[in-house]
Each structure stands twice: as structure tokens, then as C-alpha cells.
Amino acid sequence: MRLDVSFDLDFSLCCGQVFRWKKIGEWWYGVVGENVFKIRQRGAELEFENVSDEFVRCYFGLNDNLKQISCYIGRDDYIRKALRRFEGLRIVRQEPWECLISFICATYKSIAAIELMLNKLSKKFGERKVFDGLDFYTFPLAGKLAFASENKLRECGLGYRAKYVQATAKKLHEGKIELESLKAMPYLEARKTLVEFPGVGLKVADCVLLFSLEKLEAFPVDVWIKRVILNHYANLFPEALGKKLSTHESLGNSEYEKLNAFGRSYFGKYAGYAQEYLYHYERTQR
């Protein structure tokens, strides 16, 4: 596929939004739903096998007008540095179910630990697929995890998250809500629905909304984004709030809501893109 837009495959897969991609040589291998495929980038050319052009365009957000988005969110020197450094980074459209479980598991874990946990979970409960002579595993269906024992889930390294994964899987398996339906809801309504799932707080909900449900205004706040805001945008906050945030490592819901609201107000309808560029830029500066 000849690219007619700015895109960087490595940046998009290495910025903390996906966890089950593996690079072997020049090729990235991934499993999305039932599909195992590989993809590589050579300049303005994308080469891939086992999926269609349409799938690649949708999954990697190639239809997003990144030039327009960058102009829209590039409001200050710091975000403009991040946009230049990681030009071509795009928000991936993940499968909502896998994204939800991934970010429930991601709480208080490093990216390497999350990857290990999800790969163990897929190997134990998913379906084995062979591609290019290599073994891959689909992400387990909700019904599979709903009826898995908590101990079996803990064997995958989930720890206390096992009970949340099991309970959320049961809720979805029972058909009480269809995740895809959240795409049609306004952002705040969709977030309110997601936080009703066991193990889903505001940050997990925002990650799921941004990375799988097309809510580009979602602005997840973690320790890195908090640091960005305190170091580069503190002048836009009341001094007392800035001091309070700097003396507390973790974020309560009230503080989270204030930082989240700031991001959505300051960066507007593409706040999620700003968040991902700022997150990846801040993380790689150290």
C-alpha cells in the first residue's frame, strides 16, 4: 500500500496503546480478533499479509486527518515538540473487548509486565493459530474468561485483577451491554457506562474510549500526564491545586477529573491525540 498520509508504524505500536504486537526482523506480527497478520513499513510503503487494505486503514487510523489534528492541538511549544518528534504516530482502533481487559490488567503495571500478562492469558485461554511457522494466540472470548476459575487467571500473573477480569467477562457474556454500542453515545455517557464494570476506573475507561471506541476527545491521565501538566501547564491552574497535585503521588477521582477536564478543554476534540503524543514524548525524555 502506498501511503498518501503521514504514518509511522513503529511509533504507533511502541507508544503504550497496544500490548500484543511483536517485532521480528523488519516485520511486526499481531493478532486482531481472529486475524493474525504481519506488517512492515518502508518509507511511504506499507507491506502486509493476511488482511485487507481497508482493515489496515481502519485499524491504524489512516483515515484520521493527522495534519489537521496536529494543527488543532499544537497550541504551545511543548506539544509542538512532541508532534515533531513523533510525527506519524496514530491512534490505533483496537478490539473493544481486548482493550477493556488489557487496561484492567494494566493498572499499576509496567508495559513489559502487561505484555507478559496478556500473552499468558491468551496462551492459556485463547485459540492457537499458526502463521509463518510461528504460534500465535487469539485473545480469549468473554465466555471463556467468565467461566475460568480465579486461580487459573491468577496463574497468568493477574493477581488481584483476576476477580475484576472474571466479573467483567461475566457481565459482557450475559449480554447486559454491547461495547460497540458505546461508540454512538456521547463521551461522558459512554465513560459513565464503562466505570460500572468491575475494575474500571476513570483512567481505564478513558483509555478504552480513546483506543477502541473512537472517542478522540478522551484524555487519560496517569503519572506521566500528571507530570507533563505540572511541569508545562501549571500556570493554567490555580496555585493551590498545583501544590496539592505535586504533593500527592496518586490521583483521587476529584483530581483526575480536574486534569482530565483541563486536557479536554485545552486541546479540544482531539485531546486524545495530544495525550498520546505528550505521554510518549515525556516517557522517552528520561
Buried (B, 14 or more C-beta within 10 A) or exposed (E): BEBEBBBBBBBBBBBBBBBBBBBEEEBBBBBBEEBBBBBBBEEEEBEBEEBEEEBBBBBBBBEBEBEEBBEBBBEEEBBBBBBEBBBBBBBBBBBBBBBBBBBBBBBEBEEEBBBBBBBBBBBBBBBEBEBEEEEBBBBBBBEBBBEBEBEBBBBBBBBEBBBBBBBBBBBBBEEEBEBEEBEEBEBEEBBEBBBEBBBBBBBBBBBBBBBBBBBBBBBBBBEBBBBBBBEBBBEEBEEEBBEBBEEEEEBEEEBBEBBBEBBBEBBBBBBBBBBBBBBBBBBEEE
